[in-house]
Amino acid sequence: MADSTSTKSRKRRQPDPDSTTELLFKNLLKPDSVILQTLQSLVISTASASSSKPLTLSDLSLSSSCREVTDLSLTSVQSEIEALTISIVQSILSGKGFSFNVPSRAATNQLYVPELDRIVLKDKNTLRPFANISSVRKCTITARILSLIHQLSLKGIHVTKRDLFYTDVKLFQDQTQSDAVLDDVSCMLGCTRSSLNVIAAEKGVVVGRLIFSDNGDMIDCTKMGMGGKAIPPNIDRVGDMQSDALFILLVEKDAAYMRLAEDRFYNRFPCIIVTAKGQPDVATRLFLRKMKTELKLPVLALVDSDPYGLKILSVYGCGSKNMSYDSANLTTPDIKWLGIRPSDLDKYKIPEQCRLPMTEQDIKTGKDLLEEDFVKKNPGWVEELSLMVKTKQKAEIQALSSFGFQYLSEVYLPLKLQQQDWL
Amino acid sequence: MADSTSTKSRKRRQPDPDSTTELLFKNLLKPDSVILQTLQSLVISTASASSSKPLTLSDLSLSSSCREVTDLSLTSVQSEIEALTISIVQSILSGKGFSFNVPSRAATNQLYVPELDRIVLKDKNTLRPFANISSVRKCTITARILSLIHQLSLKGIHVTKRDLFYTDVKLFQDQTQSDAVLDDVSCMLGCTRSSLNVIAAEKGVVVGRLIFSDNGDMIDCTKMGMGGKAIPPNIDRVGDMQSDALFILLVEKDAAYMRLAEDRFYNRFPCIIVTAKGQPDVATRLFLRKMKTELKLPVLALVDSDPYGLKILSVYGCGSKNMSYDSANLTTPDIKWLGIRPSDLDKYKIPEQCRLPMTEQDIKTGKDLLEEDFVKKNPGWVEELSLMVKTKQKAEIQALSSFGFQYLSEVYLPLKLQQQDWL
């Protein structure tokens, strides 16, 4: 018995065109023109949605009780720092002493705003006095970071957190300390970390129907071969985005990205394909948001069918807790969950041996996610996630390779688009 | 006292132009034209060296006792597999049974050839019979991988090791097994893994004075902004390399790469800047070798001043042990160690607090490296490494930020080039 199934499934899993399952779904495919029409409607609905001015904290009259940062020009950052310094000098001269008033970034000071569908920072502040043994170091580090940022704004160059750390190892001692204060400084000045010209290592790549300028060079992402274009670390030098794409395909994994890039999926279904190769980094999140807002395109996400796939979706969608003060600039609203969804495992007859049992940790993470607001607000997601936790099965995007290496680009994705099968 | 030094060193470490140390070295800088001349001579010597046909195993009459793989066309890979299959069928029909004769990739079968300056595989083989309980699984896996590779060669597409694994999870059980057999198959067929169209996830980026074609698209790496161009995972689709660069700058870390990219260092000193962001991946190693051989340019390496920096240099230079069978295609001979070198720490007055104490593990790794042939063959390297182990100090490239964020691109590197200070 075991044998017969194994041989049966082995035959089924042959990446051979007339494999039963592959054919089964291939036959459901309508001509591309039909699929493109379904996408057109998605684009229109998205564009109209995006054109309606997005809600802000002040619309919800939360601006008093919540805090958000914005992009500031280098000159504004300069004057902000100078103003802050002057106020401190005055405080010292007037005998009130030297201290910074720093927004608290603690979990207790964070709030998920359903109307905005993202995590924001509440308005609790903590005083950081110099004349206090417990805060004198942090106060000094804050002053030092402010002066370094001021130099960056004068020079107009970008550096990494690591560079920042090394300018005063003796004071900072280890990078976690300078990093933490850097986030404090963003909140204090009320500007994004990228406005401070401190950048994170680039990780993401983009390919497909997108033209944009990177530091003054025009980049045509349809002419980037299979490698694609590395997403620039400094979003403020990215601009002039043009595209004839119908959607943005956000891919979790490198391997799936390469498959789609080699097959030039974006030429069959005009789209922009982007991946951060796993955990979303700030540069990719900023880039995705910029594409979405400037091009007003729908974003469809292709992630593993496991709790982390959904978690990654959530970071793109409504932000990570430790950078909640910047959620407005880092998050991309209204990302659709295209696949691989727990219900796809049976729907697309993913062979049992390509599904992996969830670990205890997986199941716990899944259950925790069910409690998260960003999941709750989407009944479809709750349903899928509940199914995952119930069946205790997960699957990677690559599991589709069991139907042949190009099944993803030639059958699964086209069918998903045709059936408008996103949540 | 502690205070006075701390303030003194803090002043010295200010990224402020008239910082004493920075000036000290800035004043040594000659006009760029002079520096460019010194580079010209390096180019000429390198070109003449490269033009002399490189030694092969057969030149050393080692071809009988050592084995190497070569790049094969897809059609040759096909026929190789078909020939192998036929020979097995014959063996079965003639009653000799079903078995593969697989080159051993064990450490005992590896050899460092000083003349070639790389690790090669000796000619020991092991039999993998089907009719043996201990090898029946591996034999089956080998047959399965061969058939999958055959399909790839027919379709002419590229897949990742992960894709390969997922085509038969039940048989392979975990990816290490399919990966290992994949390397076996490379050796058996005598071709590189890239000839098998199995690619690794891309990691590296390149920017600067290089034009090349990626999958048919012409890429101009001077027009890639700050992000640079992602190095294509499939080297066989890379070609038409053109460059007016004087050297290739191989950078270990992302952060240093971004500094040089933003400052467009390659326009001041015509060069190609490439990084694998840490451990060298196969795609970047293949790309570097291709640049070196096609453009006949010197390669200067900028790595951390620690044992791992040197180890990374060695992987680019003479290969990693587990892929020694492919060292001929993966390695780039004659890489110069530009910096950060242990002797630089004092020479460039890197502040004490920017140097890190080596851990026991660091020191052990350093001592082990001193025993490695590829280090021994270069007296300069032995000297530097011995100094590192003696002083027990290491430093990252980023430590130069203590003299100002652009010290690397504006003072350190130009001075290094001017003084031809490479080993």
Interface residues (C-beta under 8 A of the other chain):
Chain A: S6 S9 R10 R13 P15 D16 L148 Q151 L152 K155 I157 H158 V159 T160 R162 D163 L164 F165 Y166 T167 D168 V169 K170 L171 I199 A201 E202 V205 S213 D214 N215 G216 D217 M218 I219 K223 M224 G225 M226 G227 G228 K229 A230 I231 P232 P233 N234 R237 D254 A255 M258 R259 E262 D263 K277 P351 Q353 C354 E396 Q398 A399 L400 S401 S402 F405 Q406
Chain B: S6 S9 R10 R13 P15 D16 L148 Q151 L152 K155 I157 H158 V159 T160 R162 D163 L164 F165 Y166 T167 D168 V169 K170 L171 I199 A201 E202 V205 S213 D214 N215 G216 D217 M218 I219 K223 M224 G225 M226 G227 G228 K229 A230 I231 P232 P233 N234 R237 D254 A255 M258 R259 E262 D263 K277 P351 Q353 C354 E396 Q398 A399 L400 S401 S402 F405 Q406
